[in-house]
Amino acid sequence: MPAIPSIHEKYMKEALKQAKKAYTLGEVPIGCVIVHQGKIIGRGYNRRNTDKSTLAHAEITAIRKASKYIGDWRLEECAIYITLEPCQMCAGAIIQARIPEVVMGCMNPKAGCGGSVLNILENSHFNHQASVTRGICEQECSDLLKLFFTELRERNKEEKKKKRDLAISESV
């Protein structure tokens, strides 16, 4: 008999669905959902390149949608599920939105602000802190990011080779 997934796994799988939408667009596959009273009220995925916007992060989109649904900027009774540890902007937005529970898939050792580089989410100097759970569906979240960056490096390598070949053919 297969194990019944935890509630965290259930919602992280929904965040992964969002990350796969970003992947399909050629964006870094990061997804997010916000849950209120057992219902997803905000969804988002990375669209920075697609929208040509620094602000088009999964968390920002999900927070905007959840706030609209609730009718308030305060998301005090919500939980946010994110496939990758948030950056400084998104961690700040989570604190500003008063989201009390943050659930992360994998960590981001180069830019994460939920415990890797900084820990904005649990910083006692702010007027609000979040409870953080790390490592939910970690392998699946990490594998999707690794696949994306492996493919990106290969595409960049091919593009560079094509440019080099074109430059050689034009010089002959």
C-alpha positions as CSV (number, residue, x, y, z in Angstrom):
1,M,0.0,0.0,0.0
2,P,1.5,3.4,-1.0
3,A,2.2,5.9,1.7
4,I,-0.3,8.7,2.0
5,P,1.4,12.0,1.2
6,S,1.5,14.6,3.9
7,I,-0.5,17.9,3.6
8,H,2.8,19.6,2.9
9,E,3.6,17.2,0.1
10,K,0.2,17.7,-1.4
11,Y,0.6,21.4,-1.7
12,M,4.2,21.2,-2.8
13,K,3.1,19.0,-5.7
14,E,0.8,21.8,-6.6
15,A,3.7,24.3,-6.5
16,L,5.7,21.9,-8.7
17,K,2.9,22.0,-11.3
18,Q,3.4,25.8,-11.3
19,A,7.2,25.4,-11.7
20,K,6.6,23.1,-14.7
21,K,4.6,25.9,-16.3
22,A,7.7,28.1,-16.0
23,Y,9.9,25.4,-17.4
24,T,7.6,25.1,-20.4
25,L,8.1,28.8,-21.1
26,G,11.9,28.4,-20.8
27,E,11.9,30.2,-17.5
28,V,13.8,29.0,-14.3
29,P,11.2,26.5,-13.0
30,I,10.1,28.0,-9.7
31,G,6.5,27.6,-8.5
32,C,4.4,28.7,-5.6
33,V,0.9,28.3,-4.1
34,I,-0.7,30.0,-1.2
35,V,-3.2,28.0,0.9
36,H,-5.9,29.4,3.2
37,Q,-8.2,27.1,5.2
38,G,-7.3,24.1,3.0
39,K,-7.9,25.9,-0.3
40,I,-5.3,27.2,-2.8
41,I,-6.1,31.0,-3.2
42,G,-3.0,32.1,-5.0
43,R,-0.7,30.4,-7.6
44,G,2.4,31.7,-9.4
45,Y,5.4,30.7,-11.4
46,N,8.5,32.5,-12.5
47,R,7.9,34.7,-15.6
48,R,10.7,37.2,-15.4
49,N,11.9,36.8,-19.0
50,T,8.4,36.3,-20.4
51,D,7.1,39.4,-18.8
52,K,10.4,41.3,-18.9
53,S,9.9,42.2,-15.3
54,T,12.2,41.8,-12.3
55,L,9.0,41.5,-10.1
56,A,7.6,38.5,-12.0
57,H,8.6,35.9,-9.4
58,A,6.4,33.0,-8.4
59,E,5.9,34.3,-4.9
60,I,5.0,37.9,-5.9
61,T,2.4,36.7,-8.3
62,A,0.9,34.2,-5.8
63,I,0.8,36.9,-3.1
64,R,-0.9,39.4,-5.4
65,K,-3.6,36.8,-6.3
66,A,-4.1,35.6,-2.7
67,S,-4.4,39.2,-1.5
68,K,-7.0,39.9,-4.2
69,Y,-8.9,36.7,-3.1
70,I,-8.8,37.6,0.6
71,G,-9.5,41.3,0.0
72,D,-6.6,42.4,2.1
73,W,-2.8,42.7,1.9
74,R,-2.5,40.7,5.2
75,L,-2.3,37.0,4.6
76,E,-2.2,36.1,8.3
77,E,-3.9,32.8,8.1
78,C,-2.1,31.4,5.1
79,A,0.7,29.1,4.2
80,I,3.0,29.6,1.2
81,Y,4.6,26.7,-0.6
82,I,7.6,27.4,-2.7
83,T,9.7,25.0,-4.8
84,L,12.9,27.0,-4.2
85,E,14.0,29.0,-1.2
86,P,12.9,32.6,-1.8
87,C,15.2,35.5,-2.8
88,Q,15.5,38.7,-0.6
89,M,12.6,40.4,-2.5
90,C,10.3,37.5,-2.1
91,A,11.3,36.7,1.5
92,G,10.6,40.4,2.3
93,A,7.2,40.3,0.5
94,I,6.3,37.2,2.5
95,I,7.1,39.0,5.8
96,Q,5.3,42.2,4.6
97,A,2.2,40.1,3.7
98,R,2.3,38.6,7.3
99,I,2.3,35.0,6.0
100,P,3.0,32.9,9.1
101,E,4.0,29.6,7.5
102,V,6.5,29.1,4.7
103,V,7.2,25.6,3.2
104,M,10.1,25.3,0.9
105,G,11.2,22.5,-1.5
106,C,14.9,23.0,-2.0
107,M,17.4,25.5,-0.8
108,N,19.2,28.1,-2.8
109,P,22.8,28.4,-1.5
110,K,23.7,31.3,-3.9
111,A,20.7,33.6,-3.3
112,G,18.3,32.2,-0.7
113,C,17.0,34.3,2.0
114,G,15.2,31.7,4.0
115,G,18.3,30.3,5.7
116,S,21.0,29.9,3.1
117,V,22.6,33.4,2.4
118,L,20.3,35.2,4.8
119,N,17.3,34.3,6.9
120,I,14.8,37.1,6.4
121,L,11.9,34.8,7.2
122,E,12.9,34.0,10.8
123,N,14.8,37.2,11.7
124,S,13.6,38.4,15.1
125,H,14.6,42.0,14.3
126,F,11.5,42.3,12.1
127,N,8.0,42.8,13.5
128,H,6.8,39.6,11.9
129,Q,8.5,36.2,11.5
130,A,7.4,33.0,9.7
131,S,7.6,29.4,10.7
132,V,9.7,27.7,8.1
133,T,9.6,24.0,7.0
134,R,12.4,23.0,4.6
135,G,13.0,20.0,2.3
136,I,9.4,19.1,1.3
137,C,9.7,17.2,-2.1
138,E,13.2,18.4,-2.1
139,Q,14.6,15.9,-4.6
140,E,11.8,16.6,-7.1
141,C,12.2,20.4,-6.8
142,S,16.0,20.1,-7.1
143,D,15.9,17.7,-10.0
144,L,13.6,20.0,-12.1
145,L,16.0,22.9,-11.5
146,K,19.1,20.8,-12.4
147,L,17.4,19.6,-15.6
148,F,16.6,23.1,-16.6
149,F,20.1,24.4,-16.0
150,T,21.7,21.4,-17.7
151,E,19.5,22.0,-20.8
152,L,20.2,25.8,-20.6
153,R,24.0,25.2,-20.6
154,E,23.6,22.8,-23.6
155,R,21.5,25.4,-25.5
156,N,24.0,28.2,-24.7
157,K,26.9,25.9,-25.9
158,E,25.1,25.1,-29.1
159,E,24.3,28.8,-29.7
160,K,27.9,29.8,-29.1
161,K,29.1,27.1,-31.6
162,K,26.6,28.3,-34.2
163,K,27.8,31.9,-33.8
164,R,31.5,30.7,-34.1
165,D,30.7,28.6,-37.2
166,L,28.9,31.5,-38.8
167,A,31.8,33.9,-38.1
168,I,34.2,31.4,-39.6
169,S,32.1,30.9,-42.7
170,E,31.7,34.7,-43.2
171,S,35.5,35.3,-42.9
172,V,36.3,32.7,-45.6
